[in-house]
């Protein structure tokens, strides 16, 4: 067994230190060590996007990032999206638009959408589909997801 290392990162605005083995992924540490089970494991090989988190503001699939690589970074997970008991505009749009079914892919789609709307507050349908292409859903058929992203973008634009 490899020697565990101390990693310090800011997760959802809070400085967190944890021990991890050099081989452990960020996904494993979030779920198993830090009990942040909102980030879902879908494929474990980076193809589905279910485990997407924001690492220093960029969307990454946490199953392909070693936890040690996150040392000194800022991480935002699905647990850090809502403001207290109030859902974020993206979460609310997914809920109101029925853009979820089984829920495995939903946290990844929401995190990817958060990154998209940060980079482009008013994306076209084509830009949304392109940006979300790395996230897979086996249940919804994507149209409701795209409509939810459009709704969230419009809501955010209306409040700024």
NORTA-V311303 format. One record per residue. N is the residue number from 1. PHI is phi in whole degrees, 0 to 359 (999 if undefined). OMEGA is omega in whole degrees, 0 to 359 (NA if undefined). D_CENTER is the distance of its C-alpha to the mean C-alpha in Angstrom with 2 decimals. Layout:
n:N phi:PHI omega:OMEGA d_center:D_CENTER
n:N phi:PHI omega:OMEGA d_center:D_CENTER
This chain:
n:1 phi:999 omega:179 d_center:30.35
n:2 phi:288 omega:180 d_center:28.96
n:3 phi:290 omega:178 d_center:29.15
n:4 phi:288 omega:181 d_center:26.11
n:5 phi:240 omega:175 d_center:24.83
n:6 phi:271 omega:178 d_center:23.68
n:7 phi:238 omega:177 d_center:20.41
n:8 phi:239 omega:179 d_center:19.66
n:9 phi:213 omega:174 d_center:16.40
n:10 phi:262 omega:183 d_center:15.24
n:11 phi:245 omega:181 d_center:12.34
n:12 phi:52 omega:176 d_center:11.50
n:13 phi:87 omega:182 d_center:14.90
n:14 phi:244 omega:177 d_center:16.85
n:15 phi:288 omega:184 d_center:18.59
n:16 phi:229 omega:172 d_center:18.22
n:17 phi:245 omega:178 d_center:20.45
n:18 phi:213 omega:175 d_center:20.24
n:19 phi:264 omega:176 d_center:22.34
n:20 phi:211 omega:173 d_center:21.16
n:21 phi:278 omega:181 d_center:23.04
n:22 phi:303 omega:183 d_center:22.77
n:23 phi:272 omega:185 d_center:21.59
n:24 phi:285 omega:177 d_center:18.66
n:25 phi:277 omega:176 d_center:15.14
n:26 phi:299 omega:177 d_center:12.36
n:27 phi:302 omega:180 d_center:11.00
n:28 phi:301 omega:182 d_center:14.57
n:29 phi:294 omega:179 d_center:14.97
n:30 phi:302 omega:185 d_center:11.99
n:31 phi:283 omega:190 d_center:13.22
n:32 phi:270 omega:182 d_center:16.91
n:33 phi:264 omega:185 d_center:17.93
n:34 phi:262 omega:177 d_center:15.93
n:35 phi:56 omega:176 d_center:15.62
n:36 phi:257 omega:189 d_center:11.97
n:37 phi:273 omega:177 d_center:11.82
n:38 phi:293 omega:176 d_center:9.01
n:39 phi:286 omega:188 d_center:6.90
n:40 phi:261 omega:173 d_center:9.15
n:41 phi:264 omega:180 d_center:11.55
n:42 phi:253 omega:188 d_center:12.71
n:43 phi:241 omega:183 d_center:14.91
n:44 phi:64 omega:177 d_center:14.89
n:45 phi:224 omega:173 d_center:15.96
n:46 phi:82 omega:185 d_center:13.11
n:47 phi:265 omega:190 d_center:14.22
n:48 phi:255 omega:179 d_center:12.01
n:49 phi:82 omega:183 d_center:8.34
n:50 phi:298 omega:184 d_center:7.64
n:51 phi:263 omega:183 d_center:6.40
n:52 phi:298 omega:172 d_center:3.95
n:53 phi:228 omega:175 d_center:3.54
n:54 phi:260 omega:180 d_center:6.01
n:55 phi:246 omega:186 d_center:9.41
n:56 phi:52 omega:176 d_center:12.24
n:57 phi:84 omega:181 d_center:10.57
n:58 phi:255 omega:177 d_center:9.81
n:59 phi:288 omega:176 d_center:6.93
n:60 phi:224 omega:173 d_center:7.96
n:61 phi:274 omega:189 d_center:8.20
n:62 phi:290 omega:177 d_center:8.90
n:63 phi:285 omega:180 d_center:11.82
n:64 phi:251 omega:179 d_center:13.63
n:65 phi:256 omega:175 d_center:13.40
n:66 phi:289 omega:182 d_center:16.19
n:67 phi:303 omega:180 d_center:15.67
n:68 phi:297 omega:179 d_center:18.78
n:69 phi:291 omega:182 d_center:17.30
n:70 phi:274 omega:181 d_center:15.08
n:71 phi:303 omega:180 d_center:18.37
n:72 phi:81 omega:183 d_center:18.80
n:73 phi:265 omega:172 d_center:15.31
n:74 phi:254 omega:183 d_center:13.06
n:75 phi:240 omega:174 d_center:9.66
n:76 phi:237 omega:179 d_center:7.31
n:77 phi:249 omega:179 d_center:5.41
n:78 phi:302 omega:178 d_center:5.51
n:79 phi:294 omega:182 d_center:9.13
n:80 phi:262 omega:183 d_center:9.52
n:81 phi:274 omega:180 d_center:8.98
n:82 phi:293 omega:176 d_center:12.33
n:83 phi:254 omega:185 d_center:15.51
n:84 phi:65 omega:180 d_center:17.56
n:85 phi:268 omega:181 d_center:18.46
n:86 phi:262 omega:179 d_center:17.70
n:87 phi:293 omega:173 d_center:14.74
n:88 phi:293 omega:181 d_center:13.13
n:89 phi:302 omega:180 d_center:14.61
n:90 phi:293 omega:178 d_center:11.68
n:91 phi:301 omega:181 d_center:11.54
n:92 phi:297 omega:180 d_center:15.33
n:93 phi:294 omega:177 d_center:15.68
n:94 phi:296 omega:180 d_center:13.84
n:95 phi:294 omega:182 d_center:16.15
n:96 phi:294 omega:182 d_center:19.21
n:97 phi:269 omega:182 d_center:18.87
n:98 phi:52 omega:182 d_center:18.46
n:99 phi:271 omega:179 d_center:15.51
n:100 phi:210 omega:175 d_center:14.65
n:101 phi:227 omega:183 d_center:17.01
n:102 phi:286 omega:175 d_center:16.36
n:103 phi:93 omega:181 d_center:12.79
n:104 phi:296 omega:183 d_center:11.60
n:105 phi:276 omega:190 d_center:9.57
n:106 phi:303 omega:179 d_center:8.61
n:107 phi:301 omega:179 d_center:5.37
n:108 phi:295 omega:177 d_center:4.26
n:109 phi:297 omega:180 d_center:6.64
n:110 phi:294 omega:180 d_center:5.89
n:111 phi:293 omega:178 d_center:3.11
n:112 phi:296 omega:178 d_center:5.79
n:113 phi:294 omega:177 d_center:8.30
n:114 phi:303 omega:179 d_center:7.92
n:115 phi:294 omega:179 d_center:8.68
n:116 phi:300 omega:183 d_center:11.30
n:117 phi:291 omega:174 d_center:12.95
n:118 phi:291 omega:182 d_center:13.19
n:119 phi:281 omega:185 d_center:14.97
n:120 phi:216 omega:185 d_center:16.83
n:121 phi:294 omega:183 d_center:17.41
n:122 phi:224 omega:184 d_center:19.59
n:123 phi:285 omega:174 d_center:18.54
n:124 phi:282 omega:177 d_center:20.93
n:125 phi:301 omega:180 d_center:20.24
n:126 phi:297 omega:179 d_center:20.78
n:127 phi:295 omega:178 d_center:18.30
n:128 phi:297 omega:181 d_center:15.58
n:129 phi:300 omega:179 d_center:16.58
n:130 phi:296 omega:184 d_center:16.74
n:131 phi:295 omega:182 d_center:13.32
n:132 phi:268 omega:185 d_center:11.68
n:133 phi:300 omega:179 d_center:14.25
n:134 phi:277 omega:179 d_center:12.21
n:135 phi:253 omega:183 d_center:10.39
n:136 phi:254 omega:176 d_center:13.11
n:137 phi:227 omega:180 d_center:14.31
n:138 phi:262 omega:188 d_center:17.67
n:139 phi:248 omega:196 d_center:18.47
n:140 phi:268 omega:183 d_center:18.12
n:141 phi:82 omega:172 d_center:19.57
n:142 phi:75 omega:184 d_center:17.01
n:143 phi:302 omega:180 d_center:19.46
n:144 phi:293 omega:178 d_center:18.19
n:145 phi:294 omega:179 d_center:14.60
n:146 phi:299 omega:179 d_center:16.20
n:147 phi:295 omega:178 d_center:18.42
n:148 phi:294 omega:178 d_center:15.75
n:149 phi:295 omega:178 d_center:14.14
n:150 phi:299 omega:180 d_center:17.76
n:151 phi:296 omega:179 d_center:18.54
n:152 phi:296 omega:179 d_center:15.77
n:153 phi:298 omega:180 d_center:16.93
n:154 phi:295 omega:179 d_center:20.48
n:155 phi:296 omega:179 d_center:19.97
n:156 phi:294 omega:179 d_center:18.51
n:157 phi:296 omega:182 d_center:21.37
n:158 phi:289 omega:183 d_center:23.85
n:159 phi:263 omega:180 d_center:22.97
n:160 phi:258 omega:NA d_center:23.15
